[in-house]
Amino acid sequence: MLVIDPDICIDCGVCETECPVEAILPDTKDEAAPWLELNNEYSKIWPNIRRKISPLSDADDWAKVKNKYPKYFSKEPVK
């Protein structure tokens, strides 16, 4: 899972079209409200991603899993 700092986001929408699993919602949608809080909290403490890497080997499998949050959520960033 990745998070976006809402204080830095300029609401251009590019990330929405680039997300391969369509997991990013515009903050104007009601269903985005709980995600805004999560993004705000974890964008302050998780490391900033500065380079693109290849998808993890099980990314396609996880893309098919529904309702991953909060069951599989970890407060610790992937290393």
Legacy VTK file of the C-alpha trace (Angstrom):
# vtk DataFile Version 3.0
C-alpha trace
ASCII
DATASET POLYDATA
POINTS 79 float
0.000 0.000 0.000
1.150 3.497 -0.804
-0.125 6.743 0.638
-0.285 10.250 -0.781
0.363 13.306 1.374
-2.823 15.387 1.042
-0.892 18.530 2.014
1.402 18.123 -0.994
-1.111 16.730 -3.504
-2.114 19.334 -6.096
-5.254 17.439 -7.148
-4.091 16.991 -10.734
-5.533 13.457 -10.933
-2.509 11.888 -12.652
-2.072 9.283 -9.913
-5.668 8.096 -10.396
-5.054 7.120 -14.013
-1.602 5.667 -13.265
-2.748 3.370 -10.432
-2.833 -0.136 -11.956
-5.519 -1.360 -9.543
-7.688 1.782 -9.547
-7.215 2.197 -5.786
-6.960 5.993 -5.783
-10.109 8.039 -5.362
-10.449 11.798 -5.736
-10.907 13.430 -2.335
-14.174 14.939 -3.530
-15.912 11.548 -3.324
-17.635 10.693 -0.029
-16.095 7.212 0.079
-12.618 8.785 0.079
-13.055 10.338 3.548
-11.572 7.467 5.609
-8.660 7.199 3.171
-7.848 10.894 3.532
-7.240 10.414 7.243
-5.099 7.314 6.651
-3.088 9.077 3.922
-2.578 12.119 6.111
-1.301 10.056 9.045
1.002 7.635 7.236
2.398 10.058 4.660
4.028 11.852 7.611
5.776 8.766 8.995
6.373 6.371 6.095
9.433 6.995 3.894
9.018 8.997 0.710
9.380 6.911 -2.449
11.923 8.588 -4.678
12.361 6.056 -7.470
10.228 3.634 -9.406
10.791 -0.062 -8.832
9.325 -3.122 -10.492
6.055 -4.407 -9.041
6.414 -6.987 -6.282
6.207 -10.577 -7.515
2.762 -11.113 -5.969
1.253 -7.759 -7.053
-1.160 -9.317 -9.544
-2.429 -11.751 -6.910
-3.023 -8.940 -4.398
-4.762 -6.803 -7.018
-7.553 -9.400 -7.128
-8.097 -9.454 -3.345
-11.097 -7.400 -2.221
-11.453 -5.582 1.112
-7.778 -5.801 2.076
-8.063 -2.993 4.600
-7.884 -3.340 7.578
-7.345 -7.116 7.557
-3.942 -7.010 5.849
-2.880 -3.493 6.753
0.434 -3.005 8.556
1.547 0.211 10.188
5.124 -0.689 9.285
6.386 0.372 5.850
7.724 -2.283 3.496
11.492 -2.313 3.435
LINES 1 80
79 0 1 2 3 4 5 6 7 8 9 10 11 12 13 14 15 16 17 18 19 20 21 22 23 24 25 26 27 28 29 30 31 32 33 34 35 36 37 38 39 40 41 42 43 44 45 46 47 48 49 50 51 52 53 54 55 56 57 58 59 60 61 62 63 64 65 66 67 68 69 70 71 72 73 74 75 76 77 78
